[in-house]
Amino acid sequence: MVRFTVLASGSKGNSAVVSGGRTRILVDCGLSCRELFRRMRLVGEEPETLDAIVITHEHMDHVNGLAVTARKLGIPVYFTEATYRAWMRWLTPRRQMTYAQWLEQCRKLAAERQAEAEAAQACEQDEQDTEIQLENVAAEAETLLADGEAQTAPEGPPSRKQDPTWLPAVEYFQAGEAFEIGDIGVSPFTIPHDAADPVGFVFRAEGVRVACATDLGYIPPNVKAQLKGVDLLLIESNHDLEMLRDGPYPWSVKQRVLSRVGHLSNEATADYLEKVYDGQAAYVILAHLSESNNLPELARVTAERALNGRASLLANRLLLAAQHEPLSPISF
């Protein structure tokens, strides 16, 4: 049985679970670990059964609970290399310094180099002294080992304070190159979004294909090709154009959302569903709806008009993913 469950979708956190055969994959981890586990149990999914986490991109609404969740479950995380590096930069504390502090640091480095040079010139010792020093070092090392190395070595993974980017295991993939996680095949594809290396996914298991395509400013040909012949289509319907233009966001943010590396509007998604979509999916899920610039009924009505005449008991059942509660699991 193949099962797909949206746990959360929106600007405050995105996560979904895809199951096939004996494998369960978490798609993005934008909720806190505690909230993620709570929602999984609400829909009958046990967090301990997850085998891996796959990440679409590094924005915080997709990775907010990633480190804690991966550590708690001890499972690998799959990124593109650029996304992984961007995620690490987000979490690594940045140190700022004034020009005066920078000059002082340069002076200290210069003084250290001078001291090293002087020490090197004055450091001619006979073989006996060298042997004595080596013996002392060896004796010290043996004493430390005898006292118990485990007392000073950290037990288990480092804490979040020690290294917020520590993960049990990291696996890289590349957009356009399919790979497998257990019983599930994964086909990542590039999407246009303002992130380091954003991707969507098509998951394959037991003859069922599930596609996830959110956080994209428009639908380019490569994405259109990937979304053909799927049994379930999760697609973004982020904002209503008029609500966004009249809404509370600063103009710079509005421009970002409207750009070709922003988010799909209701109208853009409807245009795709009407003119390009092949109509083969049993379920179409509208996702990543903005709470400030959209209304669920606006998104639904716009998509329903585009799918006019295609809805049936067997195909194109339209659902809306929500931010604050999980969607009922869909099984094939």
DRENDREN-616578 format. One record per residue (C-alpha): y, z, x. Coordinates in Angstrom, 3 decimals. Layout:
# DRENDREN-616578
@north: Y, up: Z, east: X
...
***
This chain:
# DRENDREN-616578
@north: 0.000, up: 0.000, east: 0.000
@north: 3.523, up: -0.816, east: 1.142
@north: 6.281, up: 1.543, east: 0.077
@north: 10.056, up: 1.426, east: 0.555
@north: 12.446, up: 4.273, east: -0.190
@north: 16.212, up: 4.376, east: 0.264
@north: 17.166, up: 7.962, east: 1.067
@north: 20.922, up: 7.357, east: 1.326
@north: 23.262, up: 4.391, east: 1.510
@north: 27.017, up: 4.463, east: 2.049
@north: 29.753, up: 5.386, east: 4.493
@north: 28.577, up: 9.034, east: 4.674
@north: 25.047, up: 8.267, east: 5.811
@north: 22.319, up: 5.626, east: 5.685
@north: 18.547, up: 6.095, east: 5.903
@north: 15.425, up: 4.530, east: 4.430
@north: 11.666, up: 4.844, east: 4.900
@north: 9.267, up: 1.894, east: 5.040
@north: 5.527, up: 2.597, east: 4.920
@north: 2.628, up: 0.221, east: 5.454
@north: -1.010, up: 0.983, east: 6.226
@north: -1.049, up: 4.176, east: 8.278
@north: 2.484, up: 3.722, east: 9.662
@north: 5.791, up: 5.129, east: 8.476
@north: 9.138, up: 4.112, east: 9.953
@north: 12.563, up: 5.639, east: 9.390
@north: 15.250, up: 2.961, east: 9.251
@north: 18.469, up: 4.533, east: 10.588
@north: 19.155, up: 8.263, east: 10.592
@north: 22.624, up: 8.782, east: 9.182
@north: 21.850, up: 12.091, east: 7.440
@north: 21.525, up: 15.491, east: 9.045
@north: 17.959, up: 16.429, east: 9.900
@north: 17.844, up: 19.096, east: 7.190
@north: 19.198, up: 16.781, east: 4.477
@north: 16.936, up: 13.949, east: 5.583
@north: 13.852, up: 16.154, east: 5.321
@north: 14.981, up: 17.496, east: 1.934
@north: 15.385, up: 14.009, east: 0.489
@north: 12.114, up: 12.785, east: 1.931
@north: 10.238, up: 15.629, east: 0.270
@north: 12.024, up: 14.933, east: -3.029
@north: 10.444, up: 11.460, east: -3.111
@north: 7.021, up: 12.534, east: -1.866
@north: 7.395, up: 11.561, east: 1.803
@north: 6.422, up: 14.105, east: 4.440
@north: 8.776, up: 13.974, east: 7.461
@north: 5.920, up: 14.950, east: 9.791
@north: 4.160, up: 11.658, east: 8.997
@north: 6.962, up: 9.501, east: 10.456
@north: 5.850, up: 7.459, east: 13.461
@north: 9.170, up: 6.057, east: 14.715
@north: 12.864, up: 5.543, east: 14.051
@north: 14.509, up: 2.121, east: 14.262
@north: 18.293, up: 1.829, east: 14.555
@north: 20.473, up: -1.034, east: 13.275
@north: 23.629, up: -0.029, east: 15.192
@north: 25.431, up: 2.947, east: 16.682
@north: 28.020, up: 3.797, east: 14.001
@north: 27.819, up: 7.447, east: 13.014
@north: 26.833, up: 6.824, east: 9.385
@north: 23.615, up: 5.342, east: 10.802
@north: 22.848, up: 7.775, east: 13.660
@north: 24.404, up: 11.109, east: 12.711
@north: 21.124, up: 13.053, east: 12.626
@north: 19.225, up: 10.915, east: 15.111
@north: 18.855, up: 13.197, east: 18.138
@north: 17.899, up: 16.325, east: 16.186
@north: 15.429, up: 14.464, east: 13.962
@north: 13.713, up: 12.617, east: 16.817
@north: 13.396, up: 15.818, east: 18.854
@north: 12.051, up: 17.857, east: 15.956
@north: 9.394, up: 15.259, east: 15.146
@north: 8.766, up: 14.176, east: 18.752
@north: 8.804, up: 10.479, east: 17.842
@north: 10.205, up: 7.416, east: 19.657
@north: 13.477, up: 5.724, east: 18.767
@north: 13.810, up: 1.933, east: 18.888
@north: 17.202, up: 0.435, east: 19.828
@north: 18.576, up: -2.683, east: 21.393
@north: 19.664, up: -1.712, east: 24.899
@north: 23.353, up: -2.284, east: 24.113
@north: 23.123, up: -0.082, east: 21.014
@north: 21.417, up: 2.684, east: 22.981
@north: 24.123, up: 2.608, east: 25.662
@north: 26.868, up: 2.640, east: 23.025
@north: 25.214, up: 5.591, east: 21.268
@north: 25.037, up: 7.519, east: 24.545
@north: 28.727, up: 6.845, east: 25.201
@north: 29.584, up: 8.198, east: 21.755
@north: 27.767, up: 11.469, east: 22.442
@north: 28.636, up: 11.994, east: 26.092
@north: 31.641, up: 14.320, east: 26.485
@north: 34.633, up: 12.542, east: 27.926
@north: 36.727, up: 14.286, east: 30.567
@north: 40.443, up: 13.588, east: 30.637
@north: 42.713, up: 14.287, east: 33.610
@north: 46.382, up: 13.958, east: 34.424
@north: 47.728, up: 11.876, east: 37.290
@north: 48.349, up: 15.072, east: 39.285
@north: 44.722, up: 16.149, east: 38.753
@north: 43.512, up: 12.732, east: 39.871
@north: 45.598, up: 12.977, east: 43.065
@north: 44.214, up: 16.440, east: 43.753
@north: 40.672, up: 15.142, east: 43.263
@north: 41.384, up: 12.325, east: 45.746
@north: 42.707, up: 14.847, east: 48.320
@north: 39.591, up: 17.011, east: 47.932
@north: 37.294, up: 14.030, east: 48.409
@north: 39.220, up: 12.976, east: 51.525
@north: 39.012, up: 16.521, east: 52.928
@north: 35.257, up: 16.664, east: 52.255
@north: 34.688, up: 13.354, east: 54.055
@north: 36.709, up: 14.577, east: 57.052
@north: 34.724, up: 17.815, east: 57.163
@north: 31.451, up: 15.885, east: 57.031
@north: 32.563, up: 13.670, east: 59.919
@north: 33.538, up: 16.684, east: 62.045
@north: 30.275, up: 18.443, east: 61.225
@north: 28.280, up: 15.377, east: 62.229
@north: 29.981, up: 15.275, east: 65.624
@north: 29.417, up: 18.980, east: 66.268
@north: 25.857, up: 19.059, east: 64.941
@north: 23.784, up: 18.547, east: 68.118
@north: 21.050, up: 21.139, east: 68.209
@north: 17.950, up: 21.442, east: 70.282
@north: 14.439, up: 20.885, east: 68.935
@north: 13.629, up: 24.562, east: 68.851
@north: 16.507, up: 25.408, east: 66.521
@north: 15.552, up: 22.520, east: 64.270
@north: 11.935, up: 23.697, east: 64.067
@north: 13.039, up: 27.218, east: 63.235
@north: 15.276, up: 25.912, east: 60.425
@north: 12.461, up: 23.800, east: 58.996
@north: 10.081, up: 26.770, east: 59.101
@north: 12.637, up: 28.926, east: 57.277
@north: 13.117, up: 26.288, east: 54.588
@north: 9.352, up: 25.967, east: 54.115
@north: 8.965, up: 29.735, east: 53.867
@north: 11.753, up: 29.910, east: 51.289
@north: 10.104, up: 27.190, east: 49.210
@north: 6.744, up: 28.985, east: 49.316
@north: 8.414, up: 32.229, east: 48.209
@north: 10.058, up: 30.491, east: 45.240
@north: 6.764, up: 28.971, east: 44.202
@north: 4.999, up: 32.320, east: 44.538
@north: 7.664, up: 34.000, east: 42.379
@north: 6.931, up: 31.472, east: 39.616
@north: 8.709, up: 28.174, east: 39.249
@north: 8.328, up: 28.308, east: 35.477
@north: 10.836, up: 31.157, east: 35.320
@north: 13.684, up: 28.944, east: 36.503
@north: 12.607, up: 25.580, east: 35.074
@north: 13.806, up: 24.840, east: 31.513
@north: 11.024, up: 25.028, east: 28.929
@north: 10.748, up: 22.062, east: 26.558
@north: 13.458, up: 19.473, east: 25.963
@north: 17.047, up: 20.290, east: 26.918
@north: 19.257, up: 21.710, east: 24.213
@north: 21.919, up: 19.651, east: 22.479
@north: 24.546, up: 21.402, east: 24.608
@north: 22.727, up: 20.517, east: 27.806
@north: 22.193, up: 16.854, east: 26.933
@north: 23.100, up: 15.619, east: 23.443
@north: 21.520, up: 12.222, east: 24.161
@north: 18.038, up: 13.485, east: 25.079
@north: 15.275, up: 11.812, east: 23.029
@north: 11.483, up: 12.208, east: 23.231
@north: 11.072, up: 8.464, east: 23.913
@north: 13.232, up: 5.348, east: 23.821
@north: 11.923, up: 1.833, east: 23.198
@north: 14.022, up: -1.314, east: 23.523
@north: 13.813, up: -4.436, east: 21.404
@north: 15.847, up: -7.628, east: 21.269
@north: 17.217, up: -9.444, east: 18.231
@north: 15.139, up: -12.519, east: 17.540
@north: 11.989, up: -11.098, east: 19.144
@north: 9.432, up: -9.636, east: 16.731
@north: 7.436, up: -6.538, east: 17.676
@north: 5.017, up: -4.123, east: 16.049
@north: 5.007, up: -0.426, east: 15.345
@north: 1.520, up: 0.559, east: 14.295
@north: 0.588, up: -1.393, east: 11.154
@north: 4.125, up: -2.698, east: 10.550
@north: 5.587, up: -5.848, east: 12.057
@north: 9.324, up: -5.724, east: 12.729
@north: 11.601, up: -8.777, east: 13.019
@north: 15.144, up: -7.825, east: 14.099
@north: 17.947, up: -10.333, east: 13.626
@north: 21.596, up: -10.340, east: 14.717
@north: 24.242, up: -9.560, east: 12.111
@north: 28.049, up: -9.931, east: 12.376
@north: 29.516, up: -6.425, east: 12.540
@north: 31.929, up: -4.593, east: 14.828
@north: 29.272, up: -2.753, east: 16.825
@north: 27.696, up: -3.258, east: 20.246
@north: 24.616, up: -5.218, east: 19.152
@north: 24.040, up: -4.783, east: 15.400
@north: 20.848, up: -5.997, east: 13.737
@north: 19.126, up: -6.272, east: 10.391
@north: 15.361, up: -6.058, east: 9.929
@north: 12.506, up: -7.743, east: 8.141
@north: 9.433, up: -5.497, east: 7.946
@north: 5.980, up: -6.999, east: 7.368
@north: 2.853, up: -5.123, east: 6.269
@north: -0.179, up: -6.063, east: 4.168
@north: 1.371, up: -9.428, east: 3.295
@north: 4.600, up: -7.844, east: 2.004
@north: 8.028, up: -8.610, east: 3.519
@north: 10.942, up: -6.171, east: 3.167
@north: 14.422, up: -7.196, east: 4.369
@north: 17.358, up: -4.902, east: 5.182
@north: 20.771, up: -6.509, east: 5.700
@north: 23.802, up: -4.242, east: 5.485
@north: 26.989, up: -3.825, east: 7.531
@north: 27.836, up: -7.489, east: 7.961
@north: 31.141, up: -9.276, east: 7.443
@north: 29.574, up: -12.510, east: 6.226
@north: 26.118, up: -14.087, east: 5.974
@north: 25.598, up: -16.579, east: 8.828
@north: 22.784, up: -19.167, east: 8.902
@north: 20.409, up: -16.996, east: 10.964
@north: 20.608, up: -14.197, east: 8.373
@north: 20.112, up: -16.636, east: 5.487
@north: 16.967, up: -17.900, east: 7.193
@north: 15.574, up: -14.375, east: 7.667
@north: 16.148, up: -13.437, east: 4.006
@north: 13.996, up: -16.241, east: 2.617
@north: 10.622, up: -15.470, east: 1.096
@north: 11.017, up: -11.675, east: 1.053
@north: 9.457, up: -9.386, east: -1.547
@north: 12.278, up: -6.842, east: -1.400
@north: 15.880, up: -7.530, east: -0.430
@north: 18.242, up: -4.699, east: 0.487
@north: 21.684, up: -6.279, east: 0.808
@north: 25.192, up: -4.916, east: 1.180
@north: 27.677, up: -4.962, east: -1.700
@north: 30.328, up: -2.783, east: -0.123
@north: 33.638, up: -3.246, east: -1.925
@north: 35.529, up: -4.832, east: -4.752
@north: 38.298, up: -6.989, east: -3.278
@north: 41.033, up: -5.777, east: -5.647
@north: 40.074, up: -2.127, east: -5.274
@north: 40.097, up: -2.446, east: -1.492
@north: 43.506, up: -4.143, east: -1.412
@north: 45.012, up: -1.532, east: -3.760
@north: 43.046, up: 1.372, east: -2.341
@north: 43.868, up: 4.320, east: -0.066
@north: 42.790, up: 2.881, east: 3.286
@north: 45.427, up: 2.066, east: 5.944
@north: 46.110, up: -1.658, east: 6.293
@north: 44.377, up: -1.766, east: 9.682
@north: 41.161, up: -0.420, east: 8.119
@north: 41.421, up: -2.847, east: 5.214
@north: 41.718, up: -5.700, east: 7.685
@north: 38.614, up: -4.488, east: 9.511
@north: 36.560, up: -4.248, east: 6.308
@north: 37.698, up: -7.723, east: 5.194
@north: 37.061, up: -9.325, east: 8.584
@north: 34.031, up: -11.379, east: 9.575
@north: 32.676, up: -8.330, east: 11.418
@north: 33.360, up: -5.926, east: 8.554
@north: 31.496, up: -5.534, east: 5.257
@north: 30.342, up: -7.784, east: 2.422
@north: 32.317, up: -7.612, east: -0.811
@north: 30.733, up: -7.724, east: -4.256
@north: 31.994, up: -11.284, east: -4.559
@north: 30.544, up: -12.410, east: -1.214
@north: 27.145, up: -10.928, east: -2.060
@north: 27.200, up: -12.536, east: -5.504
@north: 28.083, up: -15.891, east: -3.965
@north: 25.044, up: -15.607, east: -1.694
@north: 22.761, up: -14.546, east: -4.556
@north: 23.920, up: -17.445, east: -6.733
@north: 24.045, up: -20.288, east: -4.199
@north: 21.702, up: -19.492, east: -1.292
@north: 19.187, up: -16.808, east: -2.231
@north: 15.756, up: -18.272, east: -3.065
@north: 15.083, up: -15.891, east: -5.951
@north: 11.680, up: -14.785, east: -4.627
@north: 12.168, up: -11.017, east: -4.250
@north: 10.623, up: -8.656, east: -6.768
@north: 13.503, up: -6.256, east: -6.135
@north: 17.112, up: -6.766, east: -5.072
@north: 18.820, up: -3.540, east: -3.981
@north: 22.602, up: -3.421, east: -3.624
@north: 23.482, up: -1.071, east: -0.762
@north: 26.315, up: 0.520, east: 1.215
@north: 28.649, up: 0.723, east: -1.811
@north: 32.026, up: 2.186, east: -0.899
@north: 32.956, up: 5.349, east: -2.785
@north: 36.677, up: 4.573, east: -2.355
@north: 36.748, up: 0.828, east: -2.937
@north: 33.935, up: 0.061, east: -5.349
@north: 32.285, up: 1.173, east: -8.561
@north: 28.528, up: 0.934, east: -9.152
@north: 29.031, up: -0.928, east: -12.425
@north: 31.374, up: -3.442, east: -10.809
@north: 28.776, up: -4.191, east: -8.137
@north: 25.998, up: -4.399, east: -10.730
@north: 27.844, up: -6.708, east: -13.136
@north: 28.961, up: -9.041, east: -10.335
@north: 25.392, up: -9.346, east: -9.012
@north: 23.874, up: -9.694, east: -12.479
@north: 26.130, up: -12.671, east: -13.205
@north: 24.984, up: -14.288, east: -9.969
@north: 21.334, up: -13.665, east: -10.849
@north: 21.784, up: -14.843, east: -14.428
@north: 18.541, up: -16.347, east: -15.696
@north: 16.448, up: -15.139, east: -12.751
@north: 15.725, up: -11.567, east: -13.798
@north: 12.210, up: -10.865, east: -15.076
@north: 9.508, up: -8.230, east: -15.022
@north: 8.089, up: -9.766, east: -11.841
@north: 11.183, up: -10.802, east: -9.899
@north: 14.812, up: -9.939, east: -9.203
@north: 14.888, up: -6.473, east: -10.677
@north: 18.340, up: -5.245, east: -9.656
@north: 18.755, up: -1.696, east: -8.310
@north: 21.671, up: 0.186, east: -6.743
@north: 21.206, up: 2.485, east: -3.747
@north: 23.289, up: 5.664, east: -3.866
@north: 24.994, up: 7.869, east: -1.314
@north: 24.129, up: 11.314, east: -2.652
@north: 20.555, up: 10.925, east: -3.917
@north: 17.467, up: 8.947, east: -2.944
@north: 16.320, up: 5.891, east: -4.834
@north: 12.908, up: 6.106, east: -6.475
@north: 10.233, up: 4.732, east: -4.124
@north: 9.217, up: 1.104, east: -4.592
@north: 5.556, up: 0.280, east: -4.017
@north: 3.696, up: -2.999, east: -3.581
***
